């Protein structure tokens, strides 16, 4: 699959925590960092997501916020 989104991070599904409507999917990247996505439970099932499976986290956003302690 080809996408226009440039922010694609390869990783492995670390955990899936399903709620009633949404699920929290934790993706572990090669460097050990984790990305957490909240998607619908229907999407988890439709994609057939399983712990240990390789996936790509694709980030498409109009804003990136940066904060400091000051």
N, C-alpha and C positions, 0 to 999 in steps of 0.2 A: 504494500500500500504506500502511495506517495501522498504527502501532505505539504501544505504551504507553511505550516507552523514549524519554526526553526528550533524551538525549545523542546527537544525530545530527549528524554533521559531514560536509558536502558536500565532495567533492574529486575528484581525478583519479588514476587508477592510474598511478603513476610507474614501478614495476618489479614484476616477479614472478620470484621465484627458487624454482624447483621442486626439491624433494628427492624421496626415494623415497615418503614417505607424506605429508609436510606441505610447504606452500609459504609463503614469506614474501612478503606483498603490502604494498608501500609506497604509501600514499595521500598525495598532496600536497594540502594545504588552500589556500584562496584567499590566506591571509596568508603562505604559503611554508612553514609548519610541515608536518612529516610525521608520519603515524601509521603504525605497522607492525603488521600483523595476521599471525598464524600460523594458517592454516587448512589443511584437507586438500587434497591435489592434486585429489581427486574433486570437492570444492566449487569449486575454481578452474575446472575443466572444466564442471561442471554450471551454474555461473553464466555461463559464457562470458566470463570476465574477459580483457581485453586492455589493454595499455599504452595510455594516452591516453583511456581510457573514463571517463566520469563515473560516480561511485559515491557511496554514503553509508557512512561508518564509524559503526556504531551500537554504543555502549558501554553495556553493562549489567553492573554489578558491585555486589557487596555491600560492597566496601571501596575506599577511595582512601587510599593511604599518602602521607605527607609527611615528608621528611627535611631536616635541616639539617647543616651542617658542624660544629656545636658538639658 
